[in-house]
Amino acid sequence: MKKLLVICGAGHATSTIAVSKIKKWLESENLSREVEIYQSKIADELKRIDDYDAVVSTTIVPDSIKSKVINGVGLLTGIGTENVYSDVKTRLGF
């Protein structure tokens, strides 16, 4: 099972929206049984980023982890949503 982390500043509002959209997308792709989604705030996950197969963030991340994180703002704005899903699919190896 692949591990996907969705993070935001406080671990509540925007990450909840992103998780909901990602779950619906995974279901439409018949991948929901292949991925376990975790939700958290960025401060709690900085040292555990490598524990996940993919990370989506709806907030600014430090340069030290930027290359490991998918910018998930498109899930909130509706602009670039397909790019976010494509990046998630690639990072998870599907």
C-alpha positions in Angstrom: 0.0 0.0 0.0 1.3 3.4 -1.0 1.4 6.2 1.6 0.2 9.7 0.7 0.6 12.6 3.0 -1.5 15.8 2.6 -0.3 18.8 4.7 -1.3 22.4 5.3 -0.3 25.0 7.8 -2.5 23.8 10.7 -3.5 20.3 9.5 -7.2 21.1 9.3 -8.9 23.3 6.7 -7.2 23.3 3.4 -5.7 19.8 3.8 -9.2 18.5 4.5 -10.4 19.9 1.2 -7.4 18.5 -0.6 -7.9 15.0 1.0 -11.6 15.0 0.0 -10.7 15.8 -3.7 -7.9 13.3 -3.8 -10.1 10.5 -2.4 -12.7 11.2 -5.0 -10.0 11.2 -7.7 -8.5 7.9 -6.4 -11.9 6.3 -6.5 -12.4 7.4 -10.1 -9.0 5.9 -11.0 -9.8 2.7 -9.1 -6.8 3.3 -6.9 -8.5 4.0 -3.6 -7.5 0.5 -2.2 -3.9 1.1 -3.2 -3.3 4.3 -1.3 -3.5 5.2 2.4 -3.9 8.9 3.0 -2.5 10.7 6.0 -3.3 14.3 6.9 -1.2 16.6 9.1 0.3 20.0 9.6 3.6 20.8 8.0 5.5 21.4 11.3 4.7 17.9 12.5 6.0 16.2 9.3 9.2 18.0 8.4 11.4 15.2 9.7 9.2 12.4 8.5 8.7 13.4 4.8 10.7 10.4 3.6 8.2 8.1 5.3 5.7 8.8 2.6 5.6 7.8 -1.1 4.1 11.2 -2.0 3.4 14.4 -0.2 0.9 17.1 -1.3 1.0 20.5 0.4 -1.4 23.4 0.3 1.0 25.7 2.0 4.5 27.0 1.5 7.2 24.4 2.4 10.9 24.9 3.3 13.4 24.7 0.5 14.9 21.6 2.1 11.9 19.5 1.2 10.5 21.4 -1.8 11.7 18.8 -4.3 9.8 16.1 -2.4 6.5 17.9 -2.2 3.7 18.3 -4.8 2.2 21.8 -4.7 -1.5 21.1 -4.0 -2.9 24.6 -4.3 -4.5 23.7 -7.6 -6.9 21.5 -5.6 -8.1 24.6 -3.8 -8.3 27.0 -6.8 -9.3 24.6 -9.5 -6.5 25.8 -11.7 -4.0 23.0 -12.5 -5.9 20.3 -10.7 -5.1 17.7 -13.3 -1.4 18.5 -13.0 -1.6 17.8 -9.3 -3.3 14.5 -9.9 -0.8 13.6 -12.6 2.1 14.4 -10.2 0.5 12.3 -7.5 0.0 9.4 -9.8 3.7 9.6 -11.0 5.1 9.9 -7.4 3.0 6.9 -6.3 4.3 4.8 -9.2 1.0 4.3 -11.0 
